[in-house]
Amino acid sequence: MKRADVPRRMVVPSGRSTRRATTTVGAIAALTSLVLTGCTADTDAAHRASPAARAEATAAGKKLTYAQDLRISDAEQHLITVCMRKHGFRFWEERALSLEENRPVGYVQDDVDWARSHGYGSRIMAKEDRARLRNPNIAYRKSLSRSRQKAFDIAMDGGRDAALLKSPTPSGGTITKQSGGCARQAEKMLYGNPAAWFRSDVAVRNLRPLYVGKLLGDKEFKSSVGAWSRCMNKAGHPFPDPDAARQSTRGAEQPRAEEARSFANETRIAVADATCARSVSLRAIGERREAHYVGELAGKYGHALDTHLRMQRHALALAERTVPART
């Protein structure tokens, strides 16, 4: 399951420490994530002359769906697998979760059926964590001799001497990523220019710190959260906002019997959360207001938003010819 506000996971199977995704700024809390999901169809708004209008249209209706983003990720892993095998190494593609399990869960969760089955996704995250610990690529690399491990690393991502891509974040931090080997080759095939993709991805995926304060203080959004809270209170779950409801279900690892009781409680709260969110149109309002604030940033970041979407679509076209859709 994709955590909110976390970029698509880079494929780094080795057990060693890497420089692939280090950053000098902290991750954005789940509270600030509405997880916009939408279709990629063109809209009239996208063709208006104003850069702000184009950026708002991108945020509101043209962003790739999580299923499309997942397909790109699967294609990236497949391309890396083919490349690694050409270098004489075994490699396993990671597909531990189904499409439904990969559904993003952000600040607003209004899918009642999903909540009824998965709560807030605690069991999915546990399943993902178990799969990560049992990653066969890590065990395989450890089974190699030291010289073969080094060759594996070089084939995978260029090894310790690979070039680093660096890009500033909109809020003033810096993100660096190792670029080399099969990982770079896969990105080049998908996006055309790995460095340009990295720059646009860093910019677009780190815009929230620039507007989240305005969004959380937005009159219309705050009113909708208040309506959600009143709905939850009537349902017997007195929480001020969706993040508080979600946090109340989180705890340390528990014995099986206790976990079952905790999950039942998580599910009850999540279902009420989703039901109330749907009844007050919290997602629709949040997405609309978030798109508005993204649009305000278009003067400086409109090019990055346009480039990001264009390169994603290029990658999706290749992905659709490379791997089947996740089910």
N, C-alpha and C positions, 0 to 999 in steps of 0.2 A: 504494500500500500504506500502510495507516495505521501510523505509528510508535506504539510503545507510549507510553501516558500523555500523548498529545497530544490536546487537545480537537478536535472536528470543525472542520475548517478553515473559517474565515469566508470569504465570497466577496468579495475585494477585488481587482478586476482592474487598478486603475489603477497606474501606475508610480511614483506619489508615495509618500512616507513617510506612514504613517497612525498613529493612536493606537488602532487597533482592538483590539489585544491585547497591551498592555504590562504587565509585571509586575515587582515588586521582588524576587521570589524566583526562584531558579533552577529549571530543569526537573529532574524526578526522573530519575535514571539508569535505563537499561533494566533494570538489576539488580533494581530494586524493583517491576517490573511483571510481574504474572502474567497480565494481560489476561483478566479473567473474562468469559466469554461463556456465555449461557444462554438458555433459552426465556422467554417472558413469561407462561406459564400460571400461574394462581393456585395456591398450595400451601396446605396446612393450616397450615404454619408461619407464613404471612403473616397469619393471623387470630388468632394467639395474642395474649394481652393485653399481654405485655411489649414495650415499645418496642425493647429490644435484640433480641428474637426477630424482630420485624418487620424491623428493619434487617438482621439476619443473613439472613433469608429473601430480602430484596431483593438483597443482594450475592450470595447463593448460587444463586438460581434464577430471578429475575424480571427481571434486567437484559436490555435489548434485545440481540438478536444484532447482530453487525457488519453483516449484510445489511440488517437493519431500520434501523439507524443510517445506513447509506449511502443508503437510500431516502429518509430524511428530508433528508439533505444534497442529494440530487438534486432533491427537491421544492423545497427552498429556492432552489437555483440556477434552477429553472424559473420560480418565482414572480418572482424578480428579473429574469429575462429578459423575461417578459411586461410587467412594470412599466417596465423601461428602454425597451422598444419603444414603450410608450404615451407616453413622454417624448420620443420621436423619435430614439432612439439604437439602433444595432445592438448586439447582445450575443450571445455564444456560451457555451453551457453546457459545462462541463468534464467530460468522461467519458473520460479517457485510459486508465484501467485497467478491466479486467474485474472481475467479482465475485471471482473466484479471486485475482486480483492484489491486490485490496484487503484480503485476509485479514490481520488483525492478527498481528504476530509479536512476542511478548513474551518474558519470561524463560524460560518453558517452551513449547517447540514440540514437540508430539508427533504431528504429522500426517506420517507417513513418506512418503506419496505426494506431498504438497506439497513436502516437503524434497527429494525425488528430482528434482522438476521445477524448483524455484526456489532450492534451497539455503537461505540465510537471507534471500533477497530482494534481493540486491545489484543484479541486473539490473532488477528491478522499480523499485527506488529510482532507478536511473539513467534509466529510461524516464520516471518521474514528473518527475524534474528537467528532462529535455529538454522535456517537455510544458509545464512551468511557464515555461521560458525562451521557448518559442514561443507563449505564450498570445496568441491573436488579439485579446483585449480590450485588452491592453497596447499592441499595435501600432496598433489602431484609435484608442485615445485619443490616442496620439502624433501621429496623422495629422490630428487636429482642430486648429482655431485655438485660440488661448489662451482666448478667451471661451467657445468651445464645450467646451473641456476643463473649465473651471470649472463650466459647466452640467452636464456629464457627472458631475462629482464630487458636485455637489449632488443630482442625481437618484439617484446610486448610494448615497451614505451620508450625505447632508446637508451635505457639504463641511466646510470647516475650522471653521465656526461651529456644527456639530451638537453636540447635548448629549452629554456623557460620562456613561456609567454607571460607577459605582465600587462595588467590593465587596471586603471583606476576605477573605483566604484563611484557612483554619483554622490555618495555621502562623504567621500574623501579617503576611503581606505584603498588598499591595493590587493588584488587577487592575482596569484601566479599559478601557472599550470605547466607541468612537464609536457613537452610535445615531441614525440618521436615514435619510431617503430610502427607496429601494426595499428596502434591506437590512432596515431596521426594519419596513417593511410586511410583508415576507415572514415575519419572526419573529412579528409580531403575528398573522398568519393561522395560523401553525403552532402557536404556543404560547399565544396569547391575550394574555399580558402580557409583553412583552419584558424589562422590568426585573425582574419576579419570576423569569422563566426565567434571566436572567443571574445573579442572586443564588444560586439553587439550583444552577446549573451550576458556578459557581465553587467553592461549598462542596463539592459531591460529587466533582468532578474533582481536588480538591486535598486529599483526606483522607489520602493515603498517608504524607506525612511524619509524621503523628501515630502511626502504628502500624508502619511498615516495620521499625523496629529490633526490635520485638517479634517480628514475623514472621520475620525473618532469623535471630533467635536462638531461634525456637520449636523445641523438642526434636524433635517429630515431623517438621517440615519439614526440619530439618538432617539428620536421619537419612535421609530420603528423598533429599536431595541427595548425601549420602555414598554411598548405594547406587547412585545415578546415576553418580557419579564412578568407582566400582569397575567398573561395567559398561563405561564408556567406556575405562578403562585396559585392560581385557581386549580391547577392540576396536582397540587400538593408538592411542588418542587420550587421553593422560593429562592431563586437565583437572580442576581442583577443583570447578567449577560450570559451568552452562550459559553464563553470561555470558563466562567465560574462553574457552570453545570458540568462541563467536560472535566475540569480539574478535580471535581469532587469524586470522580470515579477512578482516579488514578491512585495507585499504591504500589507497595513493594511486591515482589514475587510471593505467591501464596501456595499452600498445599492445594491439591486438586479439589477437595471438597469445598474449601473456602473460596477458591477461585470460581467455582460454579456459582456460589451465592453472589459473589462480587459481580460476575458477569451478568447475572439476572438483574441486579440492581442497575448496572451500567446500561443494559438494554432498556429498562423502564424509563430511565432518565433520557436516554438518547431518542427514544420514540416520542416522548413528550416534547423534547427539544425540537425535533424535526416537524412534528405536528404544529406546534406553535409558530415556528419559523415560516411554515407554509401558510398558515392562517393570516399572518400579518405581512406577507410578501417581503420578508426580511432579505432574502437573497436578491430579489429583483431590485429592491431599493439600494442595497449595498453595492451591487454591481454597477448600477447606473451612476451612483455618486462617485464610486471609485474611478469609473471611466472618465467622469468629468474632471477629476483631479489629475489623472494621467494626461488628459488633453491639455491642461494648463502647462505641462512640462514640454510640450511639443516644440516650442521655440528652440530649446537646447537639445532635446533627445528625440525629436521626430525622425531624424535620419536613422538613428539606431533602431527605433521601433520598426520603421519600414524595412530596413536591412534585415533585421531579425526575422520578421515574418516572411520575407522573400526567400531567405536561406532555409527556413523551416519547410516551406512549401517545396523547395528543390529537394530537400532531404526526404520529405514524405513521398514524393513521386518515385524516388529510387527505392525507398523502403517498401512501397506497395508492389514493386516488381521483384523484391528480394525475399521477403518473408511473409507468411500468412498473418492475418489479423489475429490477435490474442482472443481466446474465447473464455 
